[in-house]
């Protein structure tokens, strides 16, 4: 079979014929041009745009700036309340896990120091629900190295798993949960109190990657102050929509095409980054023919940023097993970080194929979100709050679908919040038609377009109102819910009815 051509890939994603989609623009629009996606600025720049890479702490007076180690999220201090004309009805959050050890695949062939995790435990045990069942000991993993086992792992050595959420990441997870409770309970009086029956009103979901469950446990304690059992719903491995894991060949082909020599911008960035790769390889010992380390700057980015988030030294070249004076300094690390930011903008926003790639590979989760909104509007759901613990690839695909105007690599703890409001009525009339002189406490005027149902959406990224490049979405501050649902339906179909065909080989027009 021949590879998919760009045109045949685009043919797969022709907009669905529907009345709703005719009124909503389903086209891809490029993001704004910034230093982040300007390759010349990336190559010749210094620093990383004021972004933070070396601590989870962001000072209160600058909170909201990008912090790779602990991204800004909704907090009581900065949260902007909606106008009193709107009543909050439902909240759904999707976040990336908090900071972790690096993935084993992203290690250098020989690492110059160990990474140990004796300051925490990863608990794995089963417990029968049968009331007559026996209790379980709270067993946790404790890494060790055998003096007998002749097979030593390459790369990172230590008592940690690679990856696992670190003690610092667990602390960040707990504070994240506490902060969201202070907004949605203390400030807005939306969530039940910790003494009420909150369990019937909230849902927590994780992926098959254990690091999301590690975050969830700490987050839930921060939010609800409980150490009791709480269900974490999870889809079956291989079809999970949250990570995502379901098979979508066309989506993979689209992303592969973005990251190939057929994409001029991608090819140029690899060519212009060749000297940077060579310098990094010479220090790290990574072979120049290691495909994983050279298809993008992802592996180097993860390796270096994980060290810096945990106050570990940047690596030096090993000579006869000892550190030399040739090291990766901060300027070199910053070059990697700028390249990584450019790559994520290119993969998920700048490339015209990005919207189709993301809507295919993340369309099922988007359709699930849409169904939750519909159930609330139809008064078929008692759930007030739904929280998804996911990954950078999850959040990036969602931001791609929403066409974020300035794309960044979602750092650890990144969150997107969907708030569903109903506009209050006055004297029996919908306040859409009633005159109003009340000041809107939001920093932005509500989005254009009235909702026939009276329901409106506000979408927040990093605690701030999300701005989309797509003109139908725009500044996502009180846009009619019908607009967002029509946009989702046009891309992925109601109840994900379009996703399977868009992911299938049978629709790929292969020769």
RODO-468938 format. One record per residue: residue in three letters; x, y, z of N, C-alpha, C, O in turn. Coordinates in steps of 0.2 Angstrom, whole numbers, plus 2048, in hexadecimal, padded with zeros to 3 digits. Layout:
alaXYZXYZXYZXYZ;...
% end
This chain:
unk8047FA80080080080080480680080A806803;unk80280B7FC8068117FC8048168027FF815805;unk80981A80480781F809802824808800825802;unk7FE82680D7F982B80C7FC83180980183480B;unk7F98348047FA83B8027F78408067F283E809;unk7FA8468067F784B80A7EF84C8087EB84D80C;unk7EE84C8017E784E7FF7E28488017DD849803;unk7E58428017E083C8037DF83C80A7D983B80D;unk7E483F80E7E383F8157DE8458177D984481B;unk7DE84A8137D98508147D284D8127CD850815;unk7D284980D7CB84780A7C88438107C1843810;unk7CB83F8147C883C8197C584081E7C083E821;unk7C784681F7C484B8247C08508217BF855824;unk7BD84F81B7B88548187B385581E7B0850821;unk7B085B81F7AB85C8247A58588237A385781E;unk7A285682979C85282879685682679685C828;unk79285382378C857820787857826784852828;unk78685D82978185E82E77F86582E78386982D;unk77986683177686D83177A87183677C876835;unk77C86D83C78087184178787383E78987983F;unk78A86F83B791870839791876833796879832;unk78B87783078B87C82B78C88382E78E88882B;unk78A88383478A88A83879088B83C79189083F;unk79588683C79B8868407A188583B7A0880837;unk7A688983C7AC8888387B088383A7B2883840;unk7B187D8367B58788387BC8788357BF873836;unk7BE87D8327C487D82F7CA87E8347C988183A;unk7D087C8327D687E8367D88858357D888782F;unk7DA88883A7DD88F83A7E488F83D7E488C842;unk7E889283A7EF89283D7EF8968447EB89B845;unk7F48958487F489884F7F889F84D7FA8A0848;unk7F88A38527FB8AA8528038A88518058A4854;unk8068AD84E80D8AC84D8108AF85380F8B5855;unk8158AC8578188AE85C81F8AB85C8218A8857;unk8238AD86182A8AB86182A8A386282F8A0860;unk8258A086582489986682589585F82889085F;unk82189785A82089485482489784E823895849;unk82989C85082D89F84B83489B84C83789C850;unk83589784783B89384784289884784689684B;unk84289D8448488A28458498A484C84E8A484E;unk8438A684F8448A88568468A385B84A8A385F;unk84389D85984589785D84C89585D850894862;unk84F89685785689485685B89985886189885B;unk8598A085885D8A585A85C8A886085F8AD863;unk8578A68648558A986A8598A787085D8A2870;unk8578AA87585A8A987C8558A788184F8AA880;unk8568A38868518A288B84B89E88884C89B882;unk84589E88B84089A88983989F88B83589C88E;unk8398A58888338A98888318AA88F82B8AC890;unk8358AA8948338AB89B8308A589E82D8A58A4;unk83089F89B82D89989E8318968A38378988A4;unk82E8938A88318908AD8338888AC82E8858AA;unk8398868AE83B87F8AD83E87C8B38408768B2;unk83F8808B884387D8BE84087D8C484387C8C9;unk83987E8C583687E8CB82E87D8CA82C87F8C5;unk82B87A8CF82487A8CF8208808D181B8818D0;unk8248848D482288A8D78218908D28268928CF;unk81C8938D281B8998CE81989F8D381489E8D7;unk81C8A48D381A8AA8D88138AC8D68118AD8D1;unk8108AE8DC8098B08DB8088B68D68038B78D3;unk80D8BB8D680C8C18D280D8C08CB80C8C48C7;unk8108BA8C98108B88C280D8B28C080E8AF8BB;unk8098AF8C58058A98C48018A98BD7FD8AE8BC;unk8018A48B97FE8A48B38038A48AD8018A28A7;unk80A8A58AF80F8A48A981089D8A980F8998AD;unk81389B8A38148948A28198918A681F8948A7;unk81888B8AA81C8888AE81C8818AC81787D8AE;unk82187E8A98228778A68218728AC81E86D8AB;unk8248748B282486F8B781D86F8BB81C86A8BE;unk8198748BA8138748BE80E87A8BB80F8808BD;unk80B8788B680787D8B28028818B67FF87E8BB;unk8008878B47FB88B8B87F48878B77F38858B1;unk7F08888BC7EA8858BB7E58898BF7E788F8C2;unk7DE8878BF7D988B8C27DB88C8C97DC8878CD;unk7DB8928CC7DC8948D37D78998D57D589D8D1;unk7D68998DC7D189E8DE7D48A58DD7D08AA8DC;unk7DA8A68DE7DD8AD8DE7DC8B08D77DB8B68D7;unk7DD8AC8D27DD8AF8CB7D68AE8C77D48B18C2;unk7D28A98CA7CC8A78C67C78AD8C57C68B18CA;unk7C48AE8BF7C08B38BE7B98B08BE7B78AC8B9;unk7B58B38C27AE8B08C27AA8B28BC7AB8B88BA;unk7A58AE8BA7A18B08B579C8B58B879B8B58BE;unk7988B88B37938BD8B578E8B98B978C8B38B8;unk78A8BC8BE7858B98C177F8B78BD77A8B48BF;unk77F8BA8B677A8B78B277B8B08B07768AD8AD;unk7808AD8B27828A68B07828A28B67858A38BB;unk77F89C8B67808978BB7848918B978288E8B3;unk78988F8BC78D88A8BB7898838BC7878828C1;unk78A87F8B77868788B778A8728B778986D8B9;unk7908738B379486D8B379C86F8B179D8748AE;unk7A086B8B47A786D8B27AB8668B07AA8618B4;unk7AF8668AB7B38618A97BA8638A87BB8688A5;unk7BF8608AB7C68618AB7CA85C8A87C88568A9;unk7CE85D8A47D38598A17DA85C8A37DB8618A1;unk7DE8588A67E585A8A87EA8558A67E984F8A6;unk7F08588A57F68548A47F88528AC7F88568B0;unk7FB84C8AC7FE84A8B380384F8B58068538B1;unk80584F8BB80A8538BE8118508BD81284B8BA;unk8168548BF81D8538BD81F84C8C081D8498C5;unk8248498BC8268428BC82D8418BB8308458B9;unk82F83B8BC8368398B98358388B28308378AF;unk83B8388AE83B8378A78398308A583982B8A9;unk83683089F83582989C83C82689B841829899;unk83C81F89C84281B89B84581C89484B81C893;unk84181D88F84381D88884782488784A825882;unk84682988B84982F88A84F83088E85283688F;unk85282B89185882B89585E82B89085D82888A;unk86482D89286A82D88E86C82688F86A822894;unk87182388B87381C88C87681B893875815895;unk87A81F89587C81F89C87B8258A087D82B89D;unk8778258A587682B8A987B82C8AF87D8278B2;unk87D8328B08838338B48818338BC8858328C0;unk87A8338BD8788328C487182E8C586E82E8C0;unk87082C8CB86A8288CC86482D8CD8658328CF;unk85E82A8CC85882D8CE8548298D28518248D0;unk85482A8D98518268DE84A82A8E084A8308E1;unk8458258E283F8288E483D8258EB8378238EC;unk8428258F08408228F783C8278FB83A825900;unk83A82D8F88368318FC82E8308FA82A8358FC;unk82C82B8F782582A8F68248228F582981E8F4;unk81E8208F481C8198F38178198ED81281D8ED;unk8188148E98138138E480F80D8E68118078E6;unk80880E8E88048098EB8008058E57FD8088E1;unk8017FF8E57FE7FA8E17FB7F48E47FF7F08E6;unk7F47F48E57F27EE8E87EA7ED8E77E77F28E5;unk7E87E78E77E07E68E67DD7E58ED7E07E38F1;unk7D67E78EC7D27E68F37CB7E48F17C87E78ED;unk7C97DE8F37C27DC8F27BD7E08F47BE7E38FA;unk7B87E18F07B27E68F37AD7E18F77A97E48FB;unk7AE7DB8F77A97D78FB7AA7D89027B07D8904;unk7A57DA9067A67DC90D7A97D79117AB7D8916;unk7A87D090F7AB7CB9127B37CA9107B67C5913;unk7B57CE90B7BC7CD9097C17CF90E7BF7D3912;unk7C77CD90D7CC7CF9127CF7D590F7D07D7909;unk7D27D99147D57DF9127DC7DE90F7DF7D9910;unk7DE7E390C7E57E29087EA7E790C7E87EC90E;unk7F07E590C7F67E990E7F77EE9097F67ED903;unk7F97F490A7FA7F99068017F99038067FC905;unk8027F48FE8087F38FB80B7F88F68077FB8F2;unk8117FA8F78147FF8F281A7FC8EF81E7F88F2;unk81C7FF8E98227FD8E68288008E98288068EA;unk82D7FC8EA8337FF8EC8397FD8E883B7F78E8;unk83B8018E48407FF8DF8477FD8E28497FF8E7;unk84A7F88DF8517F68E28557F38DC8537F28D7;unk85C7F38DD8607F08D88637EA8DB8667E98E1;unk8637E48D78667DE8D986D7DD8D88707DF8D3;unk8717DB8DD8787DA8DC8797D38D887F7D28D5;unk8747CF8D78747C98D38737CA8CC8767C78C7;unk86E7CE8CA86B7CF8C38707D28BF8727D88C0;unk8737CE8BA8787D18B68767D68B087A7D98AD;unk86F7D68B086D7DB8AB86B7E28AE8667E28B1;unk86F7E78AC86E7ED8AE86A7F18A986B7F18A3;unk8657F58AB8627FA8A78667FF8A486B8018A7;unk86580189E86880789B86580D89E85F80D8A0;unk86881389D86581989F86481A8A78698198AA;unk85E81C8A985D81E8B085E8178B485B8128B3;unk8618188BA8618138BF85F8168C586281C8C7;unk85C8138C98598158D08538118D285180D8CF;unk8508148D884A8108DA8448138D783F8108D9;unk8448188D383E81A8D083C8168CA8408128C8;unk8368178C88338148C283481A8BD8348208BF;unk8358188B783681D8B183181C8AC8328188A7;unk82B81F8AD82A8258B18268238B782381E8B8;unk8268288BC8218288C282082F8C48258338C3;unk81B8318C781A8378CA81E8388D081E8348D4;unk82283D8D082783E8D68238418DC81E8438DB;unk8278418E18248448E782284B8E681D84D8E9;unk82684F8E38248568E181E8568DD81A85A8DD;unk81D8518D88188518D481184F8D880C8528D6;unk81284B8DD80C8498E180A84F8E58048508E6;unk80F8538E780D8598EB80985E8E68048618E8;unk80C85F8E08088638DB8018618DA7FD8658D9;unk80085A8DA7FA8578D87F58598DE7EF85B8DD;unk7F78588E47F385A8EA7F18618EA7EB8628EB;unk7F68658E97F486D8E97EF86E8E37EB8738E4;unk7F086B8DD7EB86C8D87E486A8DA7E086E8D8;unk7E38658DD7DD8638DF7DA8688E47D486A8E4;unk7DE86A8E97DC86F8EE7DA8758EB7D58788ED;unk7DE8788E67DC87E8E27D687E8DF7D28828DF;unk7D48788DB7CE8788D87C88778DC7C387A8DB;unk7C98748E27C38748E77C287B8EA7BC87D8EB;unk7C787F8EB7C68868ED7C388A8E87BF88F8EA;unk7C38898E27C088C8DD7B888A8DC7B488E8DD;unk7B78838DB7B18818DA7AC87F8E07A687E8DF;unk7AF87F8E67AB87F8EC7AC8858F07A68898F1;unk7B18878F27B288D8F67B08948F37AC8988F6;unk7B28958ED7B089B8E97AA89B8E67A68A08E6;unk7A88968E27A28958DE79C8928E17978928DF;unk79E88E8E779888A8EA7958858E578F8848E6;unk7998828E179687E8DC7978778DE7928738DD;unk79D8758E079E86E8E279B86D8E979B8718ED;unk7998678EB7978658F279D8668F77A38668F5;unk79B8678FD7A08679027A38609037A185B901;unk7A98609077AC85A9087A885590D7AA84F90D;unk7A48589107A085491579985291279584E915;unk79885490B79285290879384C90379984A903;unk78E84A90078E8448FC7928468F578E8468F0;unk7988488F579B84A8EF79D8458EA79D8468E4;unk79D83F8ED79F8398E879A8388E379C8358DD;unk79383A8E478E8398DF78E83E8D978B83E8D4;unk7938438DA7928498D679984A8D279984E8CD;unk79E8468D37A48478D07A78408CD7A583B8CF;unk7AB8408C87AE83B8C47B583C8C37B78428C1;unk7B98378C47C08388C37C28328BE7C082C8BF;unk7C68348B97C882F8B37CF82F8B27D28358B3;unk7D28298B17D98298B07DB8258AA7D68228A7;unk7E18258A77E38218A27E681A8A47E78198AA;unk7E88168A07EB8108A27F38118A47F680C8A6;unk7F58178A37FC8188A57FC81A8AD7F881E8AF;unk7FF8168B17FE8178B880081E8BB7FE81F8C1;unk8048228B78058288BA7FF82D8BB7FF8318BF;unk7FA82C8B77F48308B87F082E8BE7ED8328C2;unk7F08278C07ED8258C77F18288CD7EE8298D2;unk7F88288CC7FC82B8D17FA8328D27FA8348D8;unk7F98368CD7F783D8CE7F083D8D17EE8418D5;unk7EB8398CE7E48398D17E48388D87E083C8DB;unk7E78348DB7E78338E27E88398E67E583A8EB;unk7EE83C8E47F08428E87EB8488E77E984C8EB;unk7E98498E17E484E8DF7DE84D8E37DB8528E5;unk7DB8478E37D58468E67D58488EE7D084A8F1;unk7DB8468F17DC8488F87DC84F8F97D98528FE;unk7DF8538F47E085A8F57D985D8F47D78628F7;unk7D585A8EF7CE85D8EE7C985B8F47C585F8F6;unk7C98558F67C48528FA7C68509017C284E905;unk7CC8519027CF84F9097CD84990B7CB848911;unk7CE8449077CC83D9097D28389077D5839902;unk7D383390B7D782D9097D38279087D6822908;unk7CD8289087C88229067C98208FF7CB8248FB;unk7C681A8FD7C68188F67C281C8F27BC81E8F4;unk7C481E8EC7C08228E77C181E8E07C781D8DF;unk7BC81D8DD7BD81A8D67C081E8D17BE8248D1;unk7C481C8CD7C781F8C77C581B8C17C88168C0;unk7C181E8BD7BE81A8B87C481A8B27C881F8B1;unk7C48158AF7C98138AA7C780F8A47C380A8A5;unk7C881189E7C680D8987CC8078977D1808899;unk7CA8028937CE7FD8927D47FF88E7D4803889;unk7DA7FC8907E07FD88C7DF7FB8857DC7F6883;unk7E27FF8807E17FE8797DC8028767DC803870;unk7D780487A7D18088777D080E87B7CB812879;unk7D48108807D38168847D381C8807D781D87C;unk7CE8208817CD82687D7D182C8807D283187D;unk7D282B8877D583188B7DC8328897DF838889;unk7E082C8897E782D8887EA8308817EE835882;unk7E882F87B7E38298797E78238777ED823875;unk7E381D8777E78178757E381486F7E680F86C;unk7DD81686D7D98128687DD8138627E0818860;unk7DC80E85D7E080D8577DD8128527D7812850;unk7E18178507DF81C84B7E581D8467E9821847;unk7E58188417EB81883C7EB81F8397F1821838;unk7E68218367E68278327E882D8377EC831834;unk7E682D83D7E98338427F18328427F4837842;unk7F382C8437FA82B8437FE82D83D80383083D;unk7FB82B8377FE82D8317FE83583080383782E;unk7F98388327F983F8327FF842836802847834;unk7FF84083C80584384180B84183E81084583E;unk80C83B83B81283983881483D83281A83F831;unk80F83F82F81184482981384B82B81784E828;unk81084D83181285383381985383581D858834;unk81B84D83882284D83B82684983682B845838;unk82684B82F82A84882A82D84D82682B853826;unk83184B82183484F81D830852818831857814;unk82A84F81782585281282285981581F85D811;unk82385A81C82186081F82786581F82C863823;unk82786A81B82D86E81A82F871820835871822;unk82B87382482C87782B83087282F835873833;unk82D86C83083086683483786583283C864835;unk83886482B83E86282884386782984986682B;unk84286E82984687382A84887383184E875832;unk84487283684687383D84B86D83F84F86F843;unk84A86783C84F86283D85686483A85B86383D;unk85586683485C86883185F86E83586586E836;unk85B87383785E87983A86087784186487A845;unk85D87184485F86F84B86486A84B866867850;unk86786884586C86384587286484987586084D;unk87486B84A87A86C84E87886B85587D869859;unk87286D85787086C85E870865860872863865;unk86D86185B86D85A85C87485785D876853862;unk879859859880857859883858860887854863;unk88285F86288586186988285C86E88585A873;unk87B85B86E87885787487A85087387C84D879;unk87B84D86D87D84786D88484686F886841873;unk88984B86E88F84A87089084A87889584787A;unk88C84D87B88C84E88388884888688B84588A;unk88284688387E84188688083988487F835888;unk88483987F88683287C88082F878881829877;unk87B83287787682F87387882E86B87B833869;unk87882986887A82886187682C85D87082D85E;unk87A82F85887783385387183084F86D83384C;unk87282984F86D82584B86782384F86381E84D;unk86682585586182385A85B82785785A82D858;unk85682485485082785184C82A85684A830855;unk84B82785C84682A861849831863845835865;unk84F83286485283886685383D861854843862;unk85283B85A85384085584D84185084E84684C;unk84883E85184284084E83F84685083B84A84C;unk84084885683E84F85984385085F84784C860;unk84185586284585786884285586F843856874;unk83C85186E83884E87383C84B87983C84C87F;unk84184687784484287C84984688084A846886;unk84D84B87C85184F88084E85488485085588A;unk84885688284485B88684285888C84285A892;unk83F85188C83D84E89284284D89784284D89D;unk84884A89484E84989885084F89C85184E8A2;unk85185489985485A89C84F85E8A18518608A6;unk84985E89E8448628A284285E8A98418618AE;unk8428588A88408548AE8468558B48448558BA;unk84C8558B28518578B685085D8BA85085E8C0;unk84F8628B584F8698B884986A8BC84986E8C1;unk8438678BB83D8688BF83E8658C683B8678CB;unk8438608C784485D8CD84B85F8D084E85C8D4;unk84E8658CE8548688D085A8638D085E8638D4;unk85A85F8CA86085B8C986485F8C48628628C0;unk86B85D8C486F8618C086E85F8B886D8598B7;unk8708638B48708618AD87685D8AC87B85E8AF;unk8768588A787B8538A68818568A388185B89F;unk8878528A488D8538A188F84D89D88D84889F;unk89484E89989784989589B84489A89F84789E;unk89A83E89989D83989D8A48378998A4835893;unk8A983789D8B083589A8B383089F8B48328A5;unk8B482A89D8B68248A18B18248A78B48238AD;unk8AB8258A68A68248AB8A582A8B08A28298B5;unk8A982F8AF8A88358B38A683B8B08A783C8A9;unk8A38408B38A18468B08A784A8AE8AC84B8B1;unk8A684D8A88AB8518A58A98588A68A485A8A9;unk8AD85D8A48AB8648A48A686689E8A486C89E;unk8A586289A8A186389489A86189689885B896;unk89586689788F86589A88986889588B86D891;unk88386689687D86A89387C86F89887A86E89E;unk87D87589687C87B89A87587E89987187B895;unk87388389D86C88589C86A888895865887893;unk86F88B89286E88E88C86C888887868889882;unk87088388786F87D88386887A884864878880;unk86687988B86087788D85A87B88A855879888;unk85B88288B85688688885588588184F88687E;unk85A88487D85988387685587D87585187D870;unk85687887985187287884A87387A846871876;unk84987787F84287988183F87D87C83987C87A;unk84288287983F88687383D88186D83888286A;unk84287D86C84087886683A874868836873863;unk83A87186E83486D87082E87186F82986E86D;unk82E87787182887B87182687C86A82087C868;unk82B87E86582987F85E82687885B821879858;unk82987385D82686C85B81F86B85C81B869858;unk81D86C86381686B86581287086180C86E85F;unk81487686081087B85C80F87885580A879852;unk81487685281487384B81086D84B80B86D846;unk81186884F80D86284F80586385080186084C;unk8048678557FD8678577F986E8557F386E855;unk7FC8738527F98798507FB87B8497F787C844;unk80287C84880488084280387C83B80287E836;unk80487583C8038718367FC8708347F786F839;unk7FA87282E7F387182C7EF86B82D7E986A82E;unk7F386582D7F085F82F7EF85D8367EC858838;unk7F186283A7F08618427E98608447E885C849;unk7E58648427DE8638447DB85D8427D8859846;unk7DC85A83C7D985483A7DD84E83E7DA849840;unk7E384F83F7E78498437E484984A7E384384D;unk7E384F84D7E184F8547D984D8557D8849859;unk7D584F8507CE84D8517CD84684F7C8843852;unk7D184384B7D183B84B7D38388517D0833853;unk7D983A8537DC8368587D983885F7DA834864;unk7D683D8607D383F8667CB8408667C884386B;unk7C883E8607C184085F7BD83C8647B783F866;unk7BF8368667BA83286B7BA8368717B4837874;unk7BF8388747BF83C87B7BB84287A7B784487E;unk7BC8468747B884C8737B084A8737AC84E875;unk7AF84586F7A884386F7A584187679F842877;unk7A983E87A7A783C8817A58438857A1843889;unk7AA8488847A984E8877A285188579E854889;unk7A185187F79B85487C79585087F78F853880;unk79584A87F78F84688278E84888978884888C;unk79384988D79284C89478F85289478A853898;unk79185789078D85D89078685C88E781860891;unk78585888977E85788777985488C77485688D;unk77C84F89077984C89677785189B77185189E;unk77B85689C77A85B8A177486089F7708618A3;unk775862899770866896769863896764866897;unk76985C89476385989476085689B75B85389C;unk7648588A07628568A776284F8A875E84C8AC;unk76784B8A57688448A576E8428AA76F83C8AA;unk7718478AD7778458B07778498B777584F8B7;unk7798468BC77A8498C378184B8C478384E8C9;unk78684A8BF78D84B8C078E8538C078C8568BB;unk7928558C479385C8C479A85E8C279C8638BE;unk79F8598C37A685A8C27A98538BF7A884E8C2;unk7AD8548BA7B084E8B77B78508B67B98558B2;unk7BC84C8B87C384D8B87C78488B47C68428B7;unk7CA84A8AF7CE8458AB7D68468AC7D884B8AB;unk7D98418AE7E08418AF7E483E8A97E38388A8;unk7E88428A67EA83F89F7F184189E7F58428A3;unk7F38438987FA8448967FB84A8917F684D88F;unk80184B89080285188B7FF8508847FD854881;unk80084A8827FD84887B7F584987B7F284A876;unk7F28478817EB8488827E98508817E585287D;unk7EC8548867EB85B8867ED85E87F7E986387D;unk7F285C87C7F485F8767EF85E8707EE86386D;unk7ED8588707E885786B7E185B86C7DE85D867;unk7DF85B8727D985F8747DB8678727D686A86F;unk7E08698747E28708727E287186A7E0876868;unk7E486C8677E586C8607DE86C85D7DC870858;unk7D98688607D286885D7CF86F85F7CB87285B;unk7D08728647CD8798667D187E8637CF884863;unk7D787D85F7DB88185B7DD8878607DC88D85E;unk7E18858657E488A8697E888F8657EB88D861;unk7E78968677EA89B8637F189B8647F589D85F;unk7F489A86A7FB89A86B7FD89386E7FB892874;unk7FF88E86A80088886D80788787080C88A86E;unk80788387680D88287A80D87A87B80787787B;unk81287887D81387187F81087188681287488B;unk80A86D88780786D88E80B86A89380D864893;unk80E86E89881286C89D80E8688A28088678A2;unk8128658A780F8618AC8098658B080B86A8B2;unk8048628B17FE8658B57FA8698B07F586C8B3;unk7FB86A8AA7F786E8A57F086B8A57EE8658A6;unk7EB8708A57E486E8A67E08738A17E287889F;unk7DB86F89E7D687389A7CF87289E7CD86C8A0;unk7CC87789F7C58778A37C087989F7C087E89C;unk7BA87589F7B487689B7AF8788A07AD8738A4;unk7AC87E8A07A78808A57A18818A17A088589C;unk79B87E8A379587E8A07908828A478F8808AA;unk78E8888A278A88C8A578388D8A278288B89C;unk77E88E8A677788F8A47758978A57768998AB;unk77389A8A07718A18A276B8A28A676689E8A4;unk76B8A68AB7658A68AF75F8AA8AC7618AE8A7;unk7598A88AE7548AC8AB7518B18AF7538B18B6;unk74E8B68AD74C8BC8B17448BD8AF7428BE8A9;unk7408BD8B47398BE8B37368BA8AE7328BC8AA;unk7398B38AE7368AF8A97398AF8A37378AB89E;unk73D8B48A17408B489B7488B289B74B8B38A0;unk74A8AF8967518AE8957558B48957538B9892;unk75A8B489975E8BB89A7628BD8937658C2893;unk7618B888E7648BA8887608C08857628C4881;unk7598C08877558C58847538CA8897508CF887;unk7568CA88F7558CF89475A8D48947608D2893;unk7598DA89575E8DF8957628DE89C75F8DC8A1;unk7688DF89B76C8DE8A17718E48A27758E689D;unk7728E68A87778EC8A977C8E98AE7818ED8B0;unk77B8E38B07808E08B57878DF8B27888DD8AC;unk78C8E18B67938E18B37958DA8B37948D68B7;unk7988D88AD79B8D18AC7A28D18B07A68D58AE;unk7A28CC8B57A98CC8B97AE8C88B57B48C88B7;unk7AC8C58AF7B18C28AB7B68C88A87B38CD8A7;unk7BC8C68A67C08CB8A37BF8CC89C7C18D1899;unk7BB8C88997B98C98927B18C88917AE8C5895;unk7AF8CC88C7A88CC88B7A68C58897AA8C1885;unk79F8C288A79D8BC88879E8BB88179D8C087D;unk79F8B587E79F8B48777998B58747948B5876;unk79A8B786D7948B88697908B28687928AD868;unk7898B38667858AE8657818AC86B7848AA870;unk77A8AC86A7768A986F7758A286F77589F869;unk77389F87577289887576B897875767899879;unk76889287176189187175F88D87775A88D87A;unk76488987A76388588076488A88776288888C;unk76888F88676989388C77089188F771894894;unk77388C88C77A88A88F78088D88B77F88D885;unk78588E88F78B89188C79188E88F79188B894;unk79688E88B79D88B88D7A289088E7A389588A;unk7A688F8937AC8938947B288D8957B1889898;unk7B788F8917BD88A8917C388D8937C5893891;unk7C688A8987CC88D89B7D288989A7D288389A;unk7D888C8987DE8888977E388C89C7E489289B;unk7E78888A07EB88B8A57E88908A97EB8958AB;unk7E288F8AB7DE8948AF7DB89A8AB7D889E8AF;unk7DD89B8A57DA8A18A17D689F89B7D6899899;unk7D28A38997CD8A28947D18A088E7D58A488B;unk7CF89B88B7D28988857D089C87F7CB89E87D;unk7D589E87B7D48A28747D689D86F7DB89A86E;unk7D189C86A7D18988657D389C85E7D08A185E;unk7D689985A7D789C8537D189B84F7D089F84A;unk7CD8968507C789584C7C289B84E7C089C853;unk7BF89E8487BB8A484A7B48A284D7B18A6850;unk7B289B84C7AC89984F7AD8988577A889985A;unk7B38978597B48968607B789D8637B489F868;unk7BC8A08607BF8A68637C18A686A7C38A186C;unk7BF8AB86D7C08AB8757BB8A78787B58A9878;unk7BD8A287B7B889D87D7B589F8847B589B889;unk7B28A48847AF8A788A7A78A88897A58AD886;unk7A38A388C79C8A388B79A8A38847968A7881;unk79C89E88079A89D87979489887A79489487E;unk78F89987578989487678C88D87579088B871;unk78988987A78B88287A78A87E87378D87A871;unk78488187078387E86978987F86478A87A860;unk78C88486579288686079788086179A87E85D;unk79987F86879E87A86979C8738677A0870865;unk79687286979486B86779486A86079586585D;unk79186F85C79186E85579886E85279A86A84D;unk79D8718557A48718537A786A8547AA867850;unk7A686785A7A886085C7A485B8577A8857854;unk79E85C85679A85785279D85784B79D852848;unk79E85D8487A185E8417A785A8407A985883B;unk7AB85A8467B28578457B28508467B584C843;unk7AE84E84C7AF84784E7A884384E7A883D84F;unk7A384784D79C84484D79984385379D842858;unk79384485478F84285B79083B85D790837859;unk79283A86379483486679A83086279A82A861;unk79E83585F7A483285B7A282E8557A682A853;unk79D83085279B82C84C79F82D84679F828842;unk7A38328467A88328407AF8308417B382F83D;unk7B182E8487B882D8497BA8278467C0826844;unk7B68218477B981B8457BA81B83D7BF81883B;unk7B681E8397B781E8327BD8228317C182182C;unk7BE8288347C482C8337CA8298357CF82B832;unk7CA82483A7D082183C7D181B8387D7818838;unk7CD8188347CD8128317D181282A7D0817826;unk7D480D8287D880C8227D380C81C7D580F817;unk7CD80A81D7C88098187C68108157C3810810;unk7C78158197C581C8167CB8208147CB826813;unk7D181D8147D78208137D982180B7DE82480A;unk7D581F8077D68208007DD81D7FE7E18207FA;unk7DF8178007E68147FF7E58117F87E080E7F6;unk7EB8117F47EB80E7ED7EC8077EE7EC8037E9;
% end
